[in-house]
Amino acid sequence: MTGWRDELRSNSRLHAGLAAIGALLWVLMLLELSAVLDTAREERNQLNGEVTRLRDMRGEQQWKALRVQAQERLADYRSLAWREESEGRMQAMLQDWLREQLAAVGVQPREMSVTVLPARSVAPPASGRKSELPLDMRLARARLSFEFKPDSLQQFLAKLSTSRHWIWVSRMVVENEGRHAVELELEALFVLGAREPA
């Protein structure tokens, strides 16, 4: 170790070379720090510009119009939901409605069951995120099966699609051999409240 120190003291070129390397490392570090500071300054300027833009937009009248439009659409959406006073009445109402529609197309249900899912409990969509309904809304699920007749099935599905209330097919199985049966799982959206006058 002492030999290396003696060599460093006596060899001026080695001393100058090490000093040059140290200075070069110092300059590189300063340049890197300068680049980091420039990037941070640029991000800060972008964020300041975004904040300024959002502050300017806060006072614009378009947001009030958009809010009114969103409230109107929500009211339209809710108006298409079925209305019933209790979950038991929801089950009965949906069962009766389905029996009427099936009878109108000339088939009798072999099996039918209707359940109302608990408040705020909705099956997660394909994205995997849980979807929640407002507290006064419920999803009723009907499972039914009936004899497979192509024309009757087509007419029944057409009645569902032209209903003025939210009802859709979530699952359908058609067995054309053996039992000749259709199994359907339907879901309907209800609002808990006074029933609409007929």
Sequence and secondary structure as in RCSB ss.txt:
>XXXX:A:sequence
MTGWRDELRSNSRLHAGLAAIGALLWVLMLLELSAVLDTAREERNQLNGEVTRLRDMRGEQQWKALRVQAQERLA
DYRSLAWREESEGRMQAMLQDWLREQLAAVGVQPREMSVTVLPARSVAPPASGRKSELPLDMRLARARLSFEFKP
DSLQQFLAKLSTSRHWIWVSRMVVENEGRHAVELELEALFVLGAREPA
>XXXX:A:secstr
 HHHHHHHHH HHHHHHHHHHHHHHHHHHHHHHHHHHHHHHHHHHHHHHHHHHHHHHHT THHHHHHHHHHHHHH
HHHHTSEEESSHHHHHHHHHHHHHHHHHHTT  EEEEEEEE  TT     TTS      TTEEEEEEEEEEE  H
HHHHHHHHHHHT SS EEEEEEEEE STT EEEEEEEEEEEES     
